[in-house]
Amino acid sequence: MDRPHLLIVEDDVSVSELLFSCLSKANYRVSVAPTGEAGLQLIEEDPPDALVLDLTLPGMNGLDVCRTMRRDLWMGKIPILMLTGKAEEDDIVAGLEVGADDYMTKPFSPKLLTARVKALLRRGNSLDAVDTPESSAEKQTVEPLIIKTLGRCEITNGARRFSWAEDFSPAQRQLMAMLVGSPSGKVHQEEIQVALWPDSSSSRARSSFDSLMSRVRRTLDQLLEPFDSKKYLLVKRGYLCLENCRVDAHEFIRFVRKGTQQVATGDLWPAEISFSSAFSFWHGTFIPADFGSDAPIFFQDELEQLYLEASQTFARVLAENGRYQEAVKVLRHAQRYGPSNDELIRLLYQLCLAQGHPGQASQVLRQYCEILEREKYSTEDISDVLGTFPQKIPEKGWLKG
């Protein structure tokens, strides 16, 4: 069974080192984040079993972190031990009211803190046992299969990994491309048979499918040995399904949707964390679209469009907090996928002006003119388009501008 994972969010280096030392000696896997924002991002990337959270943090304080977590259905289940240098009753009550499960004041006894953490983990495990039919021990025996598709094609399980763009046969790549190109991670068996063996009879296509499945499983078992592919690649009620898998493209979509919803409700700090998590998965376009099936091609187009839209929303969130340089950087990256995207160019131009960089803003316009010329726009049309570009910061704010 894997060691329980604990996350420490503490900005005082000496305190975080003490926490790391005593909890590591208690046989926990320990991660450390120096700020609330970094802690929330680590929770998204590598979910802990419990959190030791300092109350006084730079930027987003412990109460804000705790409040953000408790508003999220997924993060809300993580037990939190609030650690504070303040022994005042009001501070302790405030921490418990926003959702902390327990608290300790500094200076603390390492032995007592370890006991408190152990109690939190027992409480969290008992809740998991009530919520799901599987025991937590059963869940932890299945290590997730990490499937990368954005910018590169890799499959990782623990410390073992391989490139499925290189080590899979063409038919195996095409099958995997159809699976990861489905946001649900499942594809009907008949759809696969029609795509891979369009000229075969139903019985012959079924036989070919069974043979291909055997080869894919055998390849996975060999390349990731020791490995049991039947825990990850299953046929259920006529559907081929991925289970116990994390596909980077699917995670990107999930975090973008979450961030977009948070922006809509005005939760800008959580939205920034969600978009940062989403963009951490983006290392390039959806590679499996080149492996010979139509569905992954459509999925690639949808992903790139979502990336462009998310980049603009993320940039607006950053700009709303006055972080123009970071917002510009986000849009510059997005330009690779939409060099003629009118809304993106307008926002980039406006952000350059907001930074007091008219020269950069003029360069944005010149490059856009060149693109329009290559697309055969007339001089008059280009002039009309440029005449509508905004010349100042939005009066109602970047999220409404």
C-alpha positions as CSV (number, residue, x, y, z in Angstrom):
1,M,0.0,0.0,0.0
2,D,1.3,3.5,-0.8
3,R,2.3,5.8,2.1
4,P,-0.4,8.5,2.9
5,H,0.4,11.8,1.2
6,L,0.5,14.9,3.4
7,L,0.8,18.5,2.1
8,I,2.3,21.2,4.3
9,V,1.4,24.8,3.4
10,E,3.8,27.0,5.4
11,D,5.9,30.0,4.5
12,D,8.3,29.9,7.4
13,V,11.2,27.7,6.2
14,S,12.3,26.6,9.7
15,V,8.7,25.5,10.6
16,S,8.2,23.7,7.3
17,E,11.5,21.9,7.7
18,L,10.5,20.7,11.2
19,L,7.1,19.6,9.9
20,F,8.7,17.8,7.0
21,S,11.2,16.0,9.2
22,C,8.8,14.8,11.9
23,L,6.1,13.7,9.4
24,S,8.5,12.0,7.1
25,K,9.9,10.0,10.1
26,A,6.3,8.9,10.8
27,N,6.4,7.2,7.3
28,Y,4.3,9.7,5.4
29,R,5.0,11.0,1.9
30,V,5.3,14.8,2.5
31,S,5.1,17.7,0.1
32,V,5.6,21.4,0.9
33,A,4.2,24.6,-0.6
34,P,5.3,28.1,0.6
35,T,2.1,29.9,-0.4
36,G,-1.7,29.3,-0.5
37,E,-1.8,29.6,-4.2
38,A,1.0,27.1,-4.7
39,G,-0.7,24.7,-2.2
40,L,-4.0,24.7,-4.1
41,Q,-2.1,24.0,-7.3
42,L,-0.3,21.1,-5.7
43,I,-3.6,19.7,-4.4
44,E,-4.9,19.7,-8.0
45,E,-1.8,18.0,-9.4
46,D,-1.1,15.5,-6.6
47,P,-4.0,15.3,-4.2
48,P,-3.0,14.8,-0.5
49,D,-4.7,12.6,2.0
50,A,-4.5,15.5,4.6
51,L,-3.3,19.1,4.7
52,V,-1.3,20.9,7.4
53,L,-2.2,24.6,6.7
54,D,-0.6,27.7,8.3
55,L,-3.1,30.4,9.1
56,T,-0.8,33.4,8.2
57,L,0.5,33.1,4.7
58,P,1.6,35.8,2.2
59,G,-1.0,36.6,-0.4
60,M,-3.8,34.1,0.0
61,N,-4.0,33.3,3.8
62,G,-4.9,30.0,5.4
63,L,-8.6,31.0,5.9
64,D,-8.9,31.8,2.2
65,V,-7.3,28.5,1.2
66,C,-9.6,26.6,3.6
67,R,-12.6,28.4,2.3
68,T,-11.7,27.7,-1.3
69,M,-11.3,24.0,-0.6
70,R,-14.6,23.7,1.2
71,R,-16.5,25.3,-1.7
72,D,-15.1,22.5,-4.0
73,L,-16.9,19.1,-3.8
74,W,-13.6,17.3,-4.6
75,M,-11.2,19.2,-2.4
76,G,-13.8,19.6,0.3
77,K,-13.2,16.0,1.4
78,I,-9.5,16.6,2.3
79,P,-9.0,16.8,6.1
80,I,-7.3,20.1,7.2
81,L,-5.2,20.7,10.3
82,M,-4.9,24.5,10.8
83,L,-1.5,25.6,12.2
84,T,-1.3,29.0,13.8
85,G,1.0,31.2,15.8
86,K,-2.0,32.9,17.3
87,A,-3.7,31.4,20.4
88,E,-6.5,33.9,20.4
89,E,-9.9,32.3,20.6
90,D,-11.3,34.3,17.7
91,D,-8.6,33.1,15.3
92,I,-9.2,29.5,16.3
93,V,-13.0,29.9,15.9
94,A,-12.5,31.5,12.5
95,G,-10.4,28.6,11.3
96,L,-13.0,26.0,12.4
97,E,-15.9,28.0,11.0
98,V,-14.4,28.1,7.5
99,G,-13.9,24.3,7.5
100,A,-10.7,23.3,9.3
101,D,-11.0,19.9,11.0
102,D,-8.5,20.6,13.8
103,Y,-6.0,23.1,14.9
104,M,-2.7,23.5,16.7
105,T,-0.8,26.5,17.9
106,K,2.9,27.3,17.5
107,P,5.2,26.2,19.1
108,F,3.9,22.7,18.9
109,S,5.0,19.2,20.0
110,P,6.1,17.1,16.9
111,K,4.8,14.0,18.7
112,L,1.4,15.6,19.4
113,L,1.1,17.0,15.8
114,T,1.9,13.5,14.3
115,A,-0.8,12.0,16.5
116,R,-3.3,14.7,15.4
117,V,-2.5,14.0,11.7
118,K,-2.9,10.3,12.3
119,A,-6.4,10.9,13.8
120,L,-7.3,13.1,10.8
121,L,-6.3,10.4,8.4
122,R,-8.4,7.8,10.2
123,R,-11.4,10.1,10.1
124,G,-10.8,10.7,6.3
125,N,-10.6,7.0,5.6
126,S,-13.8,6.2,7.5
127,L,-15.6,8.8,5.4
128,D,-14.3,7.3,2.2
129,A,-15.5,3.9,3.3
130,V,-19.0,5.3,3.8
131,D,-19.0,7.2,0.5
132,T,-17.9,4.4,-1.8
133,P,-18.4,0.6,-1.9
134,E,-14.7,0.1,-2.3
135,S,-12.3,0.3,0.7
136,S,-9.5,2.8,0.5
137,A,-7.0,-0.1,0.6
138,E,-8.5,-1.5,-2.6
139,K,-8.3,1.9,-4.3
140,Q,-4.7,2.4,-3.4
141,T,-3.6,-0.9,-4.9
142,V,-4.4,0.4,-8.4
143,E,-1.7,2.9,-9.4
144,P,-3.1,5.2,-12.1
145,L,-2.0,4.9,-15.7
146,I,-0.9,8.4,-16.9
147,I,-1.5,8.9,-20.6
148,K,0.1,11.9,-22.3
149,T,-1.2,13.2,-25.6
150,L,-0.5,16.9,-25.6
151,G,2.7,17.6,-27.4
152,R,4.0,14.1,-26.8
153,C,2.6,10.6,-26.5
154,E,3.8,8.7,-23.3
155,I,2.3,6.2,-21.0
156,T,3.5,6.1,-17.4
157,N,2.8,3.8,-14.5
158,G,4.8,4.5,-11.4
159,A,8.5,4.7,-12.4
160,R,7.9,2.9,-15.8
161,R,7.1,4.7,-19.0
162,F,7.3,4.4,-22.8
163,S,6.4,6.3,-25.9
164,W,3.2,4.8,-27.4
165,A,3.8,6.8,-30.6
166,E,7.0,4.7,-31.1
167,D,6.3,1.4,-29.3
168,F,2.8,0.7,-30.5
169,S,2.0,-0.7,-33.9
170,P,-0.1,1.5,-36.3
171,A,-3.3,-0.4,-35.4
172,Q,-2.5,-0.1,-31.7
173,R,-1.9,3.7,-32.0
174,Q,-5.1,4.1,-33.9
175,L,-7.1,2.3,-31.3
176,M,-5.5,4.3,-28.5
177,A,-6.1,7.5,-30.4
178,M,-9.8,6.8,-30.6
179,L,-9.9,6.1,-26.8
180,V,-8.1,9.2,-25.7
181,G,-9.9,11.2,-28.4
182,S,-13.1,10.5,-26.6
183,P,-13.6,12.9,-23.6
184,S,-15.4,10.1,-21.8
185,G,-12.5,7.6,-22.3
186,K,-14.8,5.0,-23.9
187,V,-15.7,4.1,-27.5
188,H,-18.4,1.7,-28.7
189,Q,-16.8,-1.5,-30.1
190,E,-18.8,-1.3,-33.3
191,E,-17.4,2.2,-33.9
192,I,-13.8,0.9,-33.6
193,Q,-14.6,-2.0,-35.9
194,V,-16.0,0.2,-38.6
195,A,-13.1,2.7,-38.4
196,L,-10.3,0.0,-38.4
197,W,-11.9,-2.7,-40.7
198,P,-14.5,-0.9,-42.8
199,D,-14.5,-3.6,-45.5
200,S,-14.7,-6.6,-43.2
201,S,-17.8,-8.6,-42.3
202,S,-19.2,-8.1,-38.8
203,S,-17.8,-11.4,-37.6
204,R,-14.4,-10.9,-39.2
205,A,-14.2,-7.4,-37.7
206,R,-15.1,-8.7,-34.3
207,S,-12.3,-11.3,-34.6
208,S,-9.8,-8.6,-35.6
209,F,-10.9,-6.5,-32.7
210,D,-10.4,-9.3,-30.2
211,S,-6.9,-10.0,-31.7
212,L,-5.9,-6.3,-31.5
213,M,-7.1,-6.1,-27.9
214,S,-4.9,-9.0,-27.0
215,R,-1.9,-7.5,-28.7
216,V,-2.4,-4.1,-27.0
217,R,-2.8,-5.7,-23.6
218,R,0.3,-7.9,-24.2
219,T,2.3,-4.8,-25.2
220,L,1.3,-2.9,-22.1
221,D,2.1,-5.8,-19.9
222,Q,5.5,-6.2,-21.4
223,L,6.5,-2.5,-21.5
224,L,5.2,-1.7,-18.0
225,E,6.1,-5.0,-16.3
226,P,4.9,-5.8,-13.7
227,F,1.5,-4.6,-14.9
228,D,-2.1,-5.9,-15.3
229,S,-3.6,-4.2,-18.3
230,K,-7.1,-5.7,-17.5
231,K,-7.4,-3.2,-14.7
232,Y,-7.0,-0.3,-17.2
233,L,-8.4,-1.5,-20.6
234,L,-11.8,-3.1,-20.3
235,V,-14.8,-4.0,-22.5
236,K,-18.1,-3.2,-20.8
237,R,-21.5,-3.6,-22.4
238,G,-20.1,-3.2,-25.9
239,Y,-17.8,-0.3,-25.0
240,L,-14.0,-0.3,-24.8
241,C,-13.2,1.8,-21.7
242,L,-10.2,3.3,-20.0
243,E,-10.3,2.9,-16.2
244,N,-7.9,4.0,-13.5
245,C,-6.3,6.3,-16.1
246,R,-5.5,10.0,-16.3
247,V,-5.4,11.5,-19.8
248,D,-3.8,14.9,-19.9
249,A,-6.2,16.2,-22.6
250,H,-9.2,15.1,-20.4
251,E,-7.6,16.8,-17.4
252,F,-7.1,20.0,-19.4
253,I,-10.7,20.1,-20.3
254,R,-11.9,19.4,-16.7
255,F,-9.8,22.2,-15.2
256,V,-10.8,24.7,-17.9
257,R,-14.5,24.0,-17.4
258,K,-13.9,24.3,-13.6
259,G,-12.1,27.6,-14.0
260,T,-14.7,29.0,-16.4
261,Q,-17.5,28.2,-13.9
262,Q,-15.5,29.9,-11.1
263,V,-15.0,33.0,-13.2
264,A,-18.8,33.1,-13.8
265,T,-19.4,33.0,-10.0
266,G,-16.7,35.6,-9.3
267,D,-14.3,33.2,-7.5
268,L,-11.2,34.6,-9.2
269,W,-8.5,33.1,-6.9
270,P,-9.8,29.6,-7.3
271,A,-10.3,30.2,-11.1
272,E,-6.7,31.2,-11.4
273,I,-5.6,28.0,-9.7
274,S,-7.8,26.0,-12.0
275,F,-6.5,27.7,-15.2
276,S,-2.9,27.3,-14.0
277,S,-3.5,23.6,-13.4
278,A,-5.2,23.3,-16.9
279,F,-2.3,25.0,-18.7
280,S,0.3,22.8,-16.8
281,F,-1.0,19.9,-19.0
282,W,-0.7,21.8,-22.3
283,H,2.6,21.0,-23.9
284,G,1.4,21.2,-27.5
285,T,-1.4,20.1,-29.7
286,F,-3.2,16.7,-29.5
287,I,-0.7,14.4,-31.2
288,P,-3.0,11.3,-31.7
289,A,-4.9,13.2,-34.3
290,D,-2.2,12.1,-36.7
291,F,-2.7,8.4,-36.2
292,G,-5.3,7.7,-38.9
293,S,-8.8,8.2,-37.4
294,D,-11.4,10.9,-38.0
295,A,-12.6,11.3,-34.4
296,P,-9.2,12.3,-32.9
297,I,-8.9,15.0,-35.7
298,F,-12.2,16.6,-34.6
299,F,-11.1,16.3,-31.0
300,Q,-7.8,18.1,-31.8
301,D,-9.8,21.0,-33.3
302,E,-12.1,21.2,-30.3
303,L,-9.1,21.2,-27.9
304,E,-7.3,24.0,-29.8
305,Q,-10.4,26.1,-29.8
306,L,-10.9,25.5,-26.1
307,Y,-7.3,26.4,-25.5
308,L,-7.7,29.7,-27.4
309,E,-10.9,30.6,-25.4
310,A,-9.4,29.5,-22.1
311,S,-6.3,31.6,-22.8
312,Q,-8.4,34.7,-23.2
313,T,-10.4,34.0,-20.1
314,F,-7.2,33.3,-18.1
315,A,-5.6,36.5,-19.4
316,R,-8.6,38.5,-18.3
317,V,-8.5,37.0,-14.8
318,L,-4.8,37.9,-14.6
319,A,-5.4,41.4,-16.0
320,E,-8.2,42.0,-13.5
321,N,-5.6,41.5,-10.7
322,G,-3.2,43.9,-12.5
323,R,-0.9,41.2,-13.7
324,Y,-0.6,42.4,-17.3
325,Q,2.8,40.9,-18.1
326,E,1.6,37.4,-17.2
327,A,-1.6,37.9,-19.2
328,V,0.4,38.9,-22.3
329,K,2.6,35.8,-21.9
330,V,-0.5,33.6,-21.9
331,L,-1.8,35.2,-25.1
332,R,1.6,35.1,-26.8
333,H,1.6,31.3,-26.4
334,A,-2.0,31.1,-27.6
335,Q,-1.1,33.0,-30.8
336,R,0.6,29.9,-32.1
337,Y,-2.8,28.2,-32.4
338,G,-4.8,31.2,-33.5
339,P,-2.6,33.8,-35.2
340,S,-5.6,35.4,-36.8
341,N,-8.0,35.1,-33.9
342,D,-9.6,38.5,-33.8
343,E,-10.7,38.5,-30.2
344,L,-7.3,37.3,-29.0
345,I,-5.4,39.9,-31.0
346,R,-7.7,42.7,-29.7
347,L,-7.1,41.7,-26.1
348,L,-3.4,41.4,-26.6
349,Y,-3.3,44.8,-28.2
350,Q,-5.3,46.3,-25.3
351,L,-3.0,44.7,-22.7
352,C,0.1,46.1,-24.3
353,L,-1.5,49.6,-24.1
354,A,-2.4,49.0,-20.5
355,Q,1.3,48.3,-19.7
356,G,2.3,51.5,-21.2
357,H,4.0,49.8,-24.2
358,P,2.6,51.6,-27.3
359,G,5.5,50.2,-29.4
360,Q,4.5,46.6,-28.6
361,A,0.9,47.4,-29.3
362,S,1.9,48.8,-32.8
363,Q,3.9,45.6,-33.4
364,V,0.8,43.5,-32.6
365,L,-1.1,45.6,-35.2
366,R,1.6,45.3,-37.9
367,Q,1.7,41.5,-37.5
368,Y,-2.0,41.3,-37.7
369,C,-2.1,43.4,-40.8
370,E,0.4,41.0,-42.5
371,I,-1.8,38.0,-41.6
372,L,-4.9,39.7,-43.0
373,E,-2.9,40.6,-46.2
374,R,-1.9,37.0,-46.6
375,E,-5.5,36.0,-46.3
376,K,-6.3,38.3,-49.2
377,Y,-8.2,41.1,-47.2
378,S,-8.4,44.3,-49.1
379,T,-6.6,47.5,-47.9
380,E,-10.0,49.0,-47.2
381,D,-11.2,46.0,-45.2
382,I,-8.0,45.9,-43.1
383,S,-8.3,49.6,-42.4
384,D,-11.9,49.1,-41.2
385,V,-10.9,46.2,-38.9
386,L,-8.0,48.1,-37.3
387,G,-10.3,51.2,-36.8
388,T,-12.4,49.1,-34.4
389,F,-9.5,48.2,-32.1
390,P,-9.9,49.4,-28.5
391,Q,-7.6,52.2,-27.4
392,K,-7.8,52.0,-23.6
393,I,-8.5,49.8,-20.6
394,P,-12.1,48.5,-20.4
395,E,-14.2,50.9,-18.2
396,K,-16.1,48.1,-16.6
397,G,-13.1,45.9,-15.9
398,W,-11.3,43.2,-17.9
399,L,-13.9,40.5,-17.2
400,K,-16.7,42.6,-18.6
401,G,-14.8,44.5,-21.3
